[in-house]
Amino acid sequence: MTWDIVLGLSPLLIIAVGSLVLMTIEALSRARADAAESPSASLASASTVVLLASGFASIGLWMYGPERLTGLRQFEPYLVTDRFSLLFYVILTLGGALTALLAGGYLPEHKLDRGEFYPLVMLSTLGAMALAAAGDLLSIFIALETMSLGVYAMVAFRHGSPRSIEAALKYFLLGSFAAALFLYGSALLYGATGHTDLVSIGNQLMRTGTRFAQTAHPSVQDMLLLAYQNATPLVIVGLVLVLVGLAFKVSAVPFHMWTPDAYEGAPTPTTTFMAVAVKTAAFAMMLRVLLIAFADPRSASWGTGWPPAIATLAVLTMTVANVIAGRQESVKRMLAYSSIAHAGYLMIGVVAATRMPHEAEGSVVFYLLTYTVSTVGAFGTLILCGSRGAEAVSYDDLAGLGRRHPAVALAFSVFLLSLAGVPPLAGFFGKFYLFRVAIDSGYITLAVIGLINSVIAAYYYLRVLVYMYMKEPEPGAPIAKPMTSGYVATALVLAAALVLLLGLLPSHALEAALTAYASKG
């Protein structure tokens, strides 16, 4: 193995080796009957360090220039190491590290302190990173399952909870069904094009479209013959099946039915990981598949391709999720529907990328970064708001929190306002750049619908603030009691700092996102 390969794969190798070491440490600590401290006391810190080390290695590779590592080309197209992949590595490792910190406080507090949680987070993050870098349908499927299997186990981590087991079973069954559809669609695409790597599929479809366009006034017989020769029906069916698999992973309506139950039944650190890392990796996969394999004039046109389908999913996802979120009484379930709505906003950027790929893909990546830090902060504050036996579940549980615990309420307010898109926080600029590129690319109606939905979403975000600052708990009603955890506090401080930094100085992160598109393979 050459130096180029070791250096280029270092972000993945750090997590792979680190997770194996942590599993060994966890097994040895479990064997010690006289262990003086809980597993989370050391494993949370160690896993956070490993994940952040992988993120810094990705930043170092970005600065060094992945194009200089010629030895990595032998892994293409199965694993593409470019600036697009590296930027997603940074976002994913950040989400994984913050999740590990949240788990370091949550698991001991709620008597779930089992050390296997941290290797699961790391291995799922490794799968998500491989998914963001995959350039072949086979490696996409392997990475997708690597990520998903760890998440299935984390959803069912609360063994004694029927709700947790039910959530994991729903997620596993529907996730397996969606993976099977994606795999079947991939098989059809291979049969139609003779390739599994995305670039070759795109080139084959581009040649097919060119030959079709050069046929002057084709008769019905000519069109049928051309369609048969180029296996167009297989391509169409394969594209539909792949779209369904992608829509499931990003929680797009109507493929979202698993999301609220899985998010609510899972331990909150698992919910956080699903909301940020799984969604980020799924959108990285969507950008690569749709804008490389299906970027030919026919597949990417509004009249005959996938853009109207994605636009319809975007409108349904935003609208349905925001309307249902406003009717929730559970704050955690509200945040689950909020996560679904953000997937709808992001799909606007995917549609706009058909006309302005450079700006649109950059805005999607920047939005994912701002969404990650804001969502981790929101779920992390919800964790901090409730100790064991006095958890924050409903809006009423948060009543009067602003007077009893002003620092916790302030942190929750910052993250919710960022998700709502209030300036000068990170979420505002994420939505601003996304909607602006949609307008510039001609999708004004989509941008307007997105803006209207952002206003609707502000209702249920501000509702939390109303309960925290303007209402007092009813006599005899349960009151959430904040927990004390240095791990959770550290995660919230880091997330809040990034929310403010990306809001006050968004240009550097946006420039990095635009640079990432330019190198995408």
ABEGO torsion letter per residue (X at the ends): XBAAAAAAAAAAAAAAAAAAAAAAAAAAAAABAABABBAAAAAAAAAAAAAAAAAAAAAAAAAAEAAABAAAAAAOAABBBBAAAAAAAAAAAAAAAAAAAAAAAAAAAAGABBAAAAAAAAAAAAAAAAAAABABAAAAAAAAAAAAAAAAAAAAABAABAAAAAAAAAAAAAAAAAAAAAAAAAAAAAAAAGBABAAAAAAAAAAAAAAAAABBGBBAAAAAAAAAAAGAAAAAAAAAAAAAAAAAAAGBOAAAAAAAAAAAABBAAAAAAAAAAAAAAAAAAAAAAAAAAAABAAAABAAABAAAAAAAAAAAAAAAAAAAAAABABAAAAAAAAAAAAAAAAAAAAAAAAABAAAAAAAAAAAAAAAAAAAAAAAAAAAAABBBGBBBABAAAABGAAAABAAAAAAAAAAAAAAAGBOABAAAAAAAAAAAAAAAAGBAAAAAAAAAAAAAAAAAAAAAAAAAAABBBBBGBBBBBBBBBAAAAAAAAAAAAAAAAAAABAAAAAAAAAAAAAABX
